[in-house]
Amino acid sequence: MEVQKKSREFLIKSILDMELDMFLKVNGEGNASCQEQPDTFKKIRGSIYEFWSDAMLESYFKDLVMAIRNERNLIFEKYARMDNKIPQINDSPKIFKIVDIEQKWQKELQSKYPVIYNHFCRDMNLASDGSNFKVYLASELETYSDNTLDKYYDHVKKAFDNGQNHSIEMLRQLAKKSGIKSLEKLEKLMQAGAG
């Protein structure tokens, strides 16, 4: 069990290191504020990977290694897809199935915690750029291999079928790491701050 935990920690750390390196090489119109805060980038991305299965982590790790070998920057490709600057990378039907499940999770999150949602989450409006949750997620998923997409879909479908909501669980985990015991408490604090 301890070996498995260390293996997961190694995979997540390696993924975050490779992603951050790619992210810092993305040049848009000036550096994004999150490029100036690598620890925040790792904290947020790391909270996502804590909910991934070992098989997903292993597959995505291999995607990143192959991308580096082939001199591809998956983060650049994601942002280029969000802005429609490059053609579609992957048209797997799994992408749309994953997006559908995760949009349902986002709607539940928005309904239960509207202030948190409005502050931390991408909108589900009709925008056709990266401010839209669907565009952002689909653009990222396009950079994954078919193997990673298969594992990702199986993972979210199983969670959805079991009544879990990974979007809420990830934010709950992130709040706990920031010293706030529950999303209900965070929602109340944010409501008070907004008022």
Buried (B, 14 or more C-beta within 10 A) or exposed (E): EEEEEEEBEEBBEBBBEBBBBBBBEBEEEEEBEEBEEBEEBBBBBBBBBBBBBEBBBBBBBEBBEEBBEEEBBBBBBBBBBBBEEEEEBBEBEBBEBBBEBBBEBBBBBBEBBEBBBEEBBBBBEEEEEBEBBBBBBBBBBBBBBEBBBBBBBBBBBEBBEEEBBBBBBBBBBBBBEEEBEEBBEBBEBBEEEEE
